[in-house]
Every structure is written in C-alpha cells, then in structure tokens.
Amino acid sequence: MEKRRRKGKLADDRNDRASSNRRTLRRLYEDLFSADERAALADAVASSDLEQEVALLRVLIRRGVAEGVDLETLSRSLGRLAQMLRVQRVIQGQAAKSLDEALGRVLEEIGNEMGI
C-alpha cells in the first residue's frame, strides 16, 4: 500500500512540475504574442499532445501571411504543419483506425464476391 502511495505522489509531483513549467514558459513568451494570438493558443495549453505546437505554428503562419512573408517560407511552414498533423493523427491512433476500417471493408467486399 505504501508503495502505491509513493508512486502516486511521484506522478503528482511530475504533473505539478510540468504545470509549473508551462506557466513559466507562458509568462516568458507572453509579450511576443498579440492578444488575438494568445487567445488562439489558450485552448491548446491544457493538451498533452501536439495541439500546442500545431496552434503555435498556425499563429506563426497567420503572422507571416499578415507580414507578407515570401511564398517559399509560407510553403515550408504549411508543409511543416501538414507533417505535424500527420504525426498527431498517428499518435492519436486515427491513422491506424482508418487503415483497419479500410482493410475491413476490402475483406468484406472480397468475402461478398466469393460468397463467404
């Protein structure tokens, strides 16, 4: 029982440190973003996956468009966003689920054609 309590305490300590680190980073970089940009990032802060980074990249892309960055830089930024979204889908298991569903449909169609 004591071992479980210690394990739970360690997890709580890690969560507290992570939360504190997020607050510190938010304060450290807060002045770099406009009020609209901070609002766009606010919902992503609570997430534990790539949502924060995706939201940040979207804010930076919007900023770049507003400032008139060159097409090459914008294109590379959008490519990075697409990569991050693909990775996020894999992390969340959506890619595997989609593949499983597609394979299931194919197998079902083959079975129907064979009369199984």
C-alpha positions as YAML, in Angstrom:
chain: A
units: angstrom
residues:
- id: 1
  name: MET
  ca: [0.00, 0.00, 0.00]
- id: 2
  name: GLU
  ca: [2.82, 2.39, 0.89]
- id: 3
  name: LYS
  ca: [4.50, 1.67, -2.44]
- id: 4
  name: ARG
  ca: [1.33, 2.69, -4.34]
- id: 5
  name: ARG
  ca: [1.06, 5.89, -2.31]
- id: 6
  name: ARG
  ca: [4.68, 6.82, -3.15]
- id: 7
  name: LYS
  ca: [4.11, 6.03, -6.82]
- id: 8
  name: GLY
  ca: [1.02, 8.26, -6.87]
- id: 9
  name: LYS
  ca: [2.93, 11.02, -5.09]
- id: 10
  name: LEU
  ca: [5.73, 10.87, -7.68]
- id: 11
  name: ALA
  ca: [3.21, 11.14, -10.51]
- id: 12
  name: ASP
  ca: [1.53, 14.10, -8.77]
- id: 13
  name: ASP
  ca: [4.94, 15.78, -8.32]
- id: 14
  name: ARG
  ca: [5.74, 15.32, -12.03]
- id: 15
  name: ASN
  ca: [2.37, 16.76, -13.03]
- id: 16
  name: ASP
  ca: [2.88, 19.74, -10.71]
- id: 17
  name: ARG
  ca: [6.35, 20.41, -12.18]
- id: 18
  name: ALA
  ca: [5.03, 20.13, -15.75]
- id: 19
  name: SER
  ca: [2.20, 22.54, -14.95]
- id: 20
  name: SER
  ca: [4.64, 24.97, -13.35]
- id: 21
  name: ASN
  ca: [6.96, 24.74, -16.37]
- id: 22
  name: ARG
  ca: [4.07, 25.52, -18.72]
- id: 23
  name: ARG
  ca: [3.10, 28.57, -16.66]
- id: 24
  name: THR
  ca: [6.71, 29.79, -16.61]
- id: 25
  name: LEU
  ca: [7.08, 29.39, -20.38]
- id: 26
  name: ARG
  ca: [3.77, 31.14, -20.94]
- id: 27
  name: ARG
  ca: [4.91, 34.12, -18.87]
- id: 28
  name: LEU
  ca: [8.34, 34.11, -20.53]
- id: 29
  name: TYR
  ca: [6.97, 34.32, -24.08]
- id: 30
  name: GLU
  ca: [3.69, 36.12, -23.39]
- id: 31
  name: ASP
  ca: [4.89, 39.51, -24.64]
- id: 32
  name: LEU
  ca: [5.85, 38.02, -28.01]
- id: 33
  name: PHE
  ca: [2.19, 37.41, -28.93]
- id: 34
  name: SER
  ca: [-0.71, 39.75, -29.53]
- id: 35
  name: ALA
  ca: [-3.93, 39.36, -27.54]
- id: 36
  name: ASP
  ca: [-5.53, 37.56, -30.52]
- id: 37
  name: GLU
  ca: [-2.57, 35.18, -30.79]
- id: 38
  name: ARG
  ca: [-2.66, 34.43, -27.07]
- id: 39
  name: ALA
  ca: [-6.38, 33.71, -27.34]
- id: 40
  name: ALA
  ca: [-5.69, 31.32, -30.24]
- id: 41
  name: LEU
  ca: [-3.16, 29.45, -28.09]
- id: 42
  name: ALA
  ca: [-5.16, 29.41, -24.84]
- id: 43
  name: ASP
  ca: [-7.23, 26.29, -25.56]
- id: 44
  name: ALA
  ca: [-4.22, 24.25, -26.61]
- id: 45
  name: VAL
  ca: [-2.32, 24.75, -23.34]
- id: 46
  name: ALA
  ca: [-4.27, 22.06, -21.49]
- id: 47
  name: SER
  ca: [-3.49, 19.43, -24.11]
- id: 48
  name: SER
  ca: [-0.79, 16.80, -23.72]
- id: 49
  name: ASP
  ca: [-0.25, 16.05, -27.40]
- id: 50
  name: LEU
  ca: [0.89, 18.19, -30.32]
- id: 51
  name: GLU
  ca: [-2.05, 20.58, -30.13]
- id: 52
  name: GLN
  ca: [0.04, 23.32, -28.53]
- id: 53
  name: GLU
  ca: [2.67, 23.13, -31.22]
- id: 54
  name: VAL
  ca: [0.09, 22.96, -34.01]
- id: 55
  name: ALA
  ca: [-1.69, 26.01, -32.58]
- id: 56
  name: LEU
  ca: [1.60, 27.89, -32.25]
- id: 57
  name: LEU
  ca: [2.59, 27.09, -35.82]
- id: 58
  name: ARG
  ca: [-0.81, 28.24, -37.08]
- id: 59
  name: VAL
  ca: [-0.40, 31.54, -35.20]
- id: 60
  name: LEU
  ca: [3.05, 32.00, -36.71]
- id: 61
  name: ILE
  ca: [1.76, 31.19, -40.20]
- id: 62
  name: ARG
  ca: [-1.04, 33.76, -39.80]
- id: 63
  name: ARG
  ca: [1.50, 36.29, -38.58]
- id: 64
  name: GLY
  ca: [3.73, 35.55, -41.57]
- id: 65
  name: VAL
  ca: [0.86, 36.00, -44.01]
- id: 66
  name: ALA
  ca: [-0.08, 39.31, -42.37]
- id: 67
  name: GLU
  ca: [3.53, 40.47, -42.60]
- id: 68
  name: GLY
  ca: [3.85, 39.36, -46.22]
- id: 69
  name: VAL
  ca: [6.48, 36.63, -45.93]
- id: 70
  name: ASP
  ca: [7.68, 35.14, -49.19]
- id: 71
  name: LEU
  ca: [5.84, 32.23, -50.78]
- id: 72
  name: GLU
  ca: [8.73, 29.79, -50.21]
- id: 73
  name: THR
  ca: [8.75, 30.40, -46.45]
- id: 74
  name: LEU
  ca: [4.96, 30.15, -46.29]
- id: 75
  name: SER
  ca: [5.03, 26.93, -48.29]
- id: 76
  name: ARG
  ca: [7.65, 25.37, -45.99]
- id: 77
  name: SER
  ca: [5.62, 26.41, -42.94]
- id: 78
  name: LEU
  ca: [2.47, 24.84, -44.34]
- id: 79
  name: GLY
  ca: [4.45, 21.67, -45.13]
- id: 80
  name: ARG
  ca: [5.61, 21.53, -41.51]
- id: 81
  name: LEU
  ca: [2.03, 21.99, -40.34]
- id: 82
  name: ALA
  ca: [0.90, 19.11, -42.55]
- id: 83
  name: GLN
  ca: [3.68, 16.91, -41.12]
- id: 84
  name: MET
  ca: [2.69, 17.77, -37.56]
- id: 85
  name: LEU
  ca: [-0.95, 16.98, -38.26]
- id: 86
  name: ARG
  ca: [0.01, 13.60, -39.75]
- id: 87
  name: VAL
  ca: [2.15, 12.78, -36.72]
- id: 88
  name: GLN
  ca: [-0.65, 13.84, -34.41]
- id: 89
  name: ARG
  ca: [-3.08, 11.51, -36.20]
- id: 90
  name: VAL
  ca: [-0.63, 8.63, -35.78]
- id: 91
  name: ILE
  ca: [-0.15, 9.44, -32.10]
- id: 92
  name: GLN
  ca: [-3.89, 9.53, -31.54]
- id: 93
  name: GLY
  ca: [-4.32, 6.23, -33.38]
- id: 94
  name: GLN
  ca: [-6.58, 7.69, -36.03]
- id: 95
  name: ALA
  ca: [-4.31, 6.61, -38.87]
- id: 96
  name: ALA
  ca: [-4.31, 3.01, -37.66]
- id: 97
  name: LYS
  ca: [-8.07, 3.09, -37.14]
- id: 98
  name: SER
  ca: [-8.62, 4.39, -40.69]
- id: 99
  name: LEU
  ca: [-6.36, 1.68, -42.08]
- id: 100
  name: ASP
  ca: [-8.15, -1.01, -40.06]
- id: 101
  name: GLU
  ca: [-11.51, 0.22, -41.32]
- id: 102
  name: ALA
  ca: [-10.30, 0.26, -44.93]
- id: 103
  name: LEU
  ca: [-8.87, -3.26, -44.65]
- id: 104
  name: GLY
  ca: [-12.10, -4.46, -43.06]
- id: 105
  name: ARG
  ca: [-14.14, -3.06, -45.95]
- id: 106
  name: VAL
  ca: [-11.83, -4.68, -48.52]
- id: 107
  name: LEU
  ca: [-12.02, -8.05, -46.78]
- id: 108
  name: GLU
  ca: [-15.78, -7.78, -46.53]
- id: 109
  name: GLU
  ca: [-16.06, -6.99, -50.26]
- id: 110
  name: ILE
  ca: [-13.80, -9.91, -51.16]
- id: 111
  name: GLY
  ca: [-15.87, -12.17, -48.90]
- id: 112
  name: ASN
  ca: [-19.09, -11.00, -50.54]
- id: 113
  name: GLU
  ca: [-17.69, -11.63, -54.03]
- id: 114
  name: MET
  ca: [-16.57, -15.11, -53.01]
- id: 115
  name: GLY
  ca: [-19.93, -15.81, -51.39]
- id: 116
  name: ILE
  ca: [-18.48, -16.26, -47.93]
...
